[in-house]
Amino acid sequence: MTIREKQEAWEQKYLSEFASLSIASRGRDVEEPQCDLRPIYQRDRDRIIHSKSFRRLKDKTQVFLSPEGDHYRTRLTHTLEVSQNARTIARALGLNEDLTEAIALGHDLGHTPFGHAGERALSAALWDLLEMQLTDADKQGTEEYRERLFDEDGNPRVLFHHNEQSIRVVEKLEKKGKGLNLTWEVRDGILNHRSVCEPATMEGKVVRFADKIAYINHDIDDAIRAGIIYESDLPDVCTRVLGHSTRDRINSMIHDIIMNSEGKDTICMSETTEQAMKALRQYMFQHVYFNPKAKSEEIRAESMIRQLFTHYYDNSEELPEEYRLMIQEGERTETVVCDYIAGMTDSYAVHTFENLFVPKAWQG
């Protein structure tokens, strides 16, 4: 037996009946010879870690734009915390750690510079472009117009989603159009890590919870470090259940998931803990995510991203060669411009904006 085959046999013997076994994977879009050392999901994890998009996460905003201090989270450190939380849960439940880790490490590969501000900016730029492209006749009450731009409640649709962009990264953008050729299960977990989605595997469900646990708690930690909130400000109804420190809250949530999911074909929390977590998340939206002090630079960041989008949409010949080739091969210009901008780090986006719009004599 090869080392890989021994690992696969170990999975069959020791993992939970609900785990995703490597030998049972639905495979890759393009078949490849198996590795003699690594099972299929371990190989996916390694491909993600060695990708360019993974390395760029180190200079992408998590919540705070350009914070003063070395201890604030970036998109990379967030990803690593999600991975650690997810692996702890997966191991305790007898699930496939390699699959869990691969999903966790890849779940934010498509995130924009400047965090969700960049995501909103690209969505708004696409919305404006689509509205401009539609004729006046389209806008006069036709269903197509409303369905393309508005949801069933009449709200503007979000046209750029980082989870969908993450899939585009691993399927198309990495390796100059070849993609990483990841397994179906890893791609499903990456695509469906948001709260409104439902992953197909138990490992994907673990990552979806681990993502919430990580960002709620490390965002509290960063907000306290920034002096925006204090530990004593957190709602008592939440801290009584979850704990009075970041460490205690993470510990409580992870233990609760493990105790309530063991032996089941789903991943869940107790109602008490889940309600406390949701209340804490709501508090963060009210006091941190929309706090003017925390978000004072986001309006400028969004404006910068939208100007970059407009410039490259109108001047696509200025895109790097690999992106120009995508347009020549039939990709929509706005899609490729989003690909280019979403792949930028914070510092590269600022540098590009300065080169395009700021006179040389004014640049610092």
N, C-alpha and C positions, 0 to 999 in steps of 0.2 A: 504493500500500500504506500502511496505517496503521503507526504505530510498533510497535504490538503485533504486527502481521503480519510486520514485519521481524524482530522478536525471535524469533518462532516459526520463521521461515525459517532464522535463524541456528542455532537449536537443531537443526533437521533436518540442517543441513550439518556442524556441528562436534561435537555431543555424541556420546557413545558409543552403540553399538547397544543397550546395556543400560540407557540412561537413560530416564526417564519424560518423554516429550515433552508439552509443554503442550497441543498440538492433539489428543493421544491420551487425554486425561483422561476418566475415566468420568463426570465432571461433578458437578453439585450436585444435592441433593434437589429444590430449587426452581430451575428454569431462570431465568437472568438474561441480559440483553443483555451482550455482551462489552464490556470497556473498550477504548478506542481506543489507550491508552498501555501498559497492563500485561497481560502474559500471565496466565493464570488462577491459577497458583501464586504469582506475585508479589502478586497481589491478595489472596490468602489470607494471606500473610505480613503485609501491611499491616493487614488486619482484626484479626489477633491482636495486633499491637503496639498498636493503638488501643483494645483492649478493656479493660474495667474489671478483669477477672480478671488480665490481664497486669500492670497497674499495682500490683495488690495483692501481687504476688510480692516486692516490695521489702521488705515487713515480715512475711515468713514465714520461719521457721527452716529452715536447711539441716541442720546437725548440732548446733551449740551453741546452747542456749537463753539469750537475753539475755547474750551475751558482753560482757566489758569491753574495748572497743577497736573501732576503726572498720574493721579490715581483715579481719574474719571474713566468710565467705560467707553470703549470704542465698539464698533460693530464686531470686531474680531474677538475682544474679550467677552462680549455678550455671547457670541457663538460658542466659545469654549465653556462658559458657565452653563449654557443650555445642554451642551454635550455631557458635562459632568453630572448634572442633575438627571438627565435621561439615562445615562449608563447605570447610575445607582439604582434607579427604579427598575430598569430592565433586568439587571443581575438579580435583584431580590425576587423578581417574578418569574425568573427562569426564561426570559425572552432572549432574542438574538442581539447580543451587544454590538456586534459588528454592523448589523443593519441599523440599529438604533443610532450608533455614532455617525454613520455615514449620512443619515437623514439630518441629524442635528448639525453636523459640520457644513452641510450644503444648503440649509434652509434659507439663508439670507444672502446667497451669492449674487442675487440680482438686485440687491438693495442699492438705492441711489446714494450719491453724496448728500450730506446734510440730513440724513435720516428721513423721517416721514415728511419733512418740509420739501425735500427734493422729489419725493414720490407725488406729493400733492401738486407740485409745480409742473411736472411732466404730464400728469393727468389733466390739469387745467389747460396746458398748451395744446394737447390733443383735442380737448373739448372745443377750444376756440377755433382750431383748424377745421374740425369737422363741421362746425356751425357755419364757418365761412364758405366751405366747399358746397354746402347744400344750397340749392337754388331757392329763390323766394317762393316758388310754387311748393317746394318740399316743406317750407316752414309754415305754410298756411293750413295747418290742421291735419296734415297727412299723418297716418299711423307710423310710417317709416321714420319720419323726423322725430316723433315723440319716443319711439322705441329705441332709437339710436342714441339719443341724448338724455332721456329722462327715465327714471324707474317708475314702477307702478304707483308710487306715492307722489310723483311729480318732482322728485329731487334730481339734480344733475347726476348722471352716472359717473362713477370713477372709472376712467379709461386706462389707467396704468396701475398694475398691481405688482408689488415686488416678488410675490411668490410665483406668479406667471413668468416674470422676467428671469427668476432663478432657473426655471425649467428651460427657458430659451438659452440661458448661459450654458447649461450642461448639455443641451441637445444640439446647439448650433454655433455658439460664439466661441467657445473654447477651442483651441487648436486650429484656429483659422478656418472655421466652418465645419470641422469634423466632429466637434463636440467630444464629450467624455465617454459616450456610449455606456451609460450607467444602466443598471438593471431596472426593470419596471417598478419593483417595490421601493427602491430608493427614490425614484422620480415621483412616484405617487405620494410618498411621505413629504417630500419637499413641496410639492404643489399644494398639498392639503394641510399644511401646518397651521393655517389661520383658524380662528375660532369658528368661523362660519362654515368650515369645510369638515369632511369626514374621511380620514385616512382609511385605507383598506386593510392595513396590517395593525397588529397590536403595537408594534414598535413605532409606527407612525403616530398612533394615538398617544403613546408615551411622550414623544417629542412635542406634540401639541400642548400637553400640560406642562412639560418642562420649560418650554418657551415662556409661558405665562409666569411660572414661578420665578424664573430668572429675571425677566424684565421688571416685574412689579417690585421685587426686592432690591435689585441693584439700582433701580431708578430711585427708590426711597433713599438708599445709601448715598447716592450721588447728590440728591436734592438736599439731604442733611449736610453733606460736606460743603455744598454751595451756600448754605445759610438760608435756603428758601423755606424749608420747613424744619421742625424739630421732632425728635422722637415722641415727645409729649403731645404733639399736635395730632398724631394719628388717632383715628376714632377708637374709643374704648371698646366698642362692640366688636372691632376687628382684633385688637391686640389681646383682649381677654381670651380669644379663641386661638389665635395664631402665635402670640408671643410678643415680647417687648424689645426684640433686637432682630437684625437681619438674619443672624445665625439661627435664632430660635424659630423664626417664621419659616425659613426654608426647611428646617428640620421637621417642623410640624406638618407642612404641606406634603413633603415627600413621604413621611411615615403614614399619613392619612391615606394617600393614594395607594401605597403598598398594602395596607391593611384592608382597604375596601375593594381592591382589585384582585387579590390573591384567589386563585381558583376560578376566576370568572373569564368570560370571553370578551370583556370590555375593560377599559381603564376609566376609573371614576373616583371621585371624592365623596366623603360623607356630605350630606346636605348642609350641616352646620359649617363645616370648613369651606365648602364651595361658596356659600353665601357670604362668609367673612372675606374670602378672597375677592369676590366680585365687588363687595362694598369698598375694600381697600383700593381696588383698581379704579372705581368710580371717584374715590377721594383723590387719587393721583391725577385723573383727568381734570378735576376741578381746581386743584391747588398747585399742580406742577406742569402737566403737559400743556395747559393753556395759560400758565402763569406768565405775565409780561416780563418778569425778571429772567425767567428761564428761557423764554422764547423771544427775547428782544431782538435778536439778530435774524430770526427766521424770515421775516418779511423781505429783508435784503437778500437772503439766500434764495428764496423763491423767485424773486425778481431776476436775479442773476441766472438761474437755471432757465427761466422762460426766455430771456434774451439769448442765451446760448442756443436754445432750441430754434428760435426764429432765425437766427443767423445761419445755422447749419442747414435748416430746411430750405432757406432761400439761396444758399451757396454750398450745395452738397458737393461740389467739386473740390472744396477745401477739406473734406473728410479724409482721414487716412486711407490708404489704398485698399486695405481689406474691406472697409465699409463701402467704398465706391463700387467695388466689385459686386457686393451684395445687391446694390441697387441695379447694376447692369444685368444681374442675373434674375431680376424680377421682384425683389423685395420692395415694399413700399418705402418711400423716402422717409416718412415720419417714423416708421418702425425702426429703421436703421439709425436715424438721428437719436431716438430714444436709447437704442443699444449703446451708442457711443457715449452719450451723456451719463447714462446709468452706470456705466463701467468706470467712470472717473472717480478718483479719490477726491476728498474735500480740497486738498492743496492743489491738485492738478486742475480742478474746476476753477479755482480762484486764479491760478496762473494763466489758464486759457482765456478767462474773461478779461484779465488785465491786458494781455497781448492783443486782444481783439478790440477793446473799447476804451482803454485808458491810455492817454498819451504817454510816450516813453519817459518824458521829462518828469511826469508825475508819479511814476512807479517807484516804490520804496527801495 
